[in-house]
């Protein structure tokens, strides 16, 4: 059982979103454990789908996201916290860079926080809509 205080977990996740929105990779990575595991679910047509382990792979993950999507609006809307687990429900609007098409989706992100650092992330979004936006 992860006994991370809920308030602390929520603060870490909020700082992470702030760093992401500012494209501040140094601040973003400072909030992530060295052995963190990021998982983005979906079909292989989406360049950032898969499991990414450690900070070096996370740098590649976010590079793949940025090459694929020009995020215009990123809205975490609801937070559900249970100790070191934080569920975030939100909405994203982006432009698929390869096609110029708009992509919109609700998302669910599940984070695990231990010792004040993010140790895991799971990303769920409408990948069918994303594939449609990416398809020529």
SVG drawing of the C-alpha trace seen along z (x, -y; Angstrom):
<svg xmlns="http://www.w3.org/2000/svg" viewBox="-14 -28 32 30">
<polyline fill="none" stroke="black" stroke-width="0.4" points="0.0,0.0 1.3,-3.4 1.0,-5.7 1.9,-8.9 -0.2,-11.7 -3.0,-12.6 -2.3,-16.4 1.3,-15.8 0.4,-13.5 -2.0,-16.1 0.5,-18.9 3.1,-16.8 0.7,-16.1 -0.4,-19.7 3.2,-20.9 3.8,-18.3 0.9,-19.6 2.2,-23.2 5.6,-22.1 4.0,-20.3 2.0,-23.3 5.1,-25.5 7.1,-22.9 9.6,-23.1 11.3,-19.7 13.7,-20.3 10.9,-21.0 8.9,-18.1 11.7,-15.6 12.6,-16.8 9.2,-15.5 9.8,-12.0 11.6,-9.1 14.6,-7.8 12.9,-4.4 9.4,-5.8 7.2,-3.8 5.0,-5.7 2.3,-3.8 0.2,-5.2 -2.5,-2.8 -3.6,-2.5 -2.8,-1.2 0.7,-1.2 -0.2,-4.0 0.1,-6.4 3.8,-7.2 3.8,-7.7 1.9,-4.5 3.7,-2.0 5.6,-1.6 8.5,-4.0 10.9,-3.3 13.2,-5.8 13.8,-9.5 15.7,-9.0 12.8,-7.2 10.4,-9.8 12.3,-12.5 11.7,-10.5 8.1,-10.0 7.4,-13.7 9.4,-14.3 7.1,-11.9 4.0,-13.6 5.2,-17.0 6.1,-15.8 2.7,-14.2 0.5,-16.9 0.4,-20.6 -1.5,-20.8 -3.7,-23.9 -5.7,-23.3 -5.0,-20.9 -7.5,-20.9 -7.2,-18.7 -10.7,-19.0 -11.2,-16.6 -8.8,-15.0 -9.5,-11.9 -6.8,-11.2 -6.3,-8.1 -2.9,-8.3 -0.3,-8.0 -2.7,-7.4 -4.0,-10.3 -6.7,-10.0 -7.1,-13.0 -10.0,-13.4 -9.7,-16.1 -9.9,-17.2 -7.3,-17.9 -7.6,-19.8 -4.7,-19.5 -3.7,-19.7 -2.3,-16.5 0.9,-17.8 1.2,-15.4 -2.3,-16.3 -3.3,-19.6 -6.5,-18.1 -8.0,-18.9 -8.0,-16.2 -10.2,-16.4 -10.6,-13.9 -11.4,-13.4 -8.6,-11.7 -7.9,-9.8 -4.5,-9.8 -3.5,-7.7 -0.4,-8.6 1.4,-6.9 3.4,-9.2 6.0,-7.9 8.5,-10.0 7.3,-13.1 8.1,-11.8 5.9,-10.4 6.7,-6.7 4.1,-5.7 1.7,-7.2 -1.1,-5.6 -2.7,-7.5 -6.1,-6.7 -7.7,-8.8 -9.8,-8.4 -7.1,-6.8 -9.6,-6.1 -10.2,-9.8 -6.4,-10.4 -5.7,-7.8 -8.4,-9.4 -6.8,-12.8 -3.4,-11.4 -4.5,-9.4 -3.8,-11.1"/>
</svg>
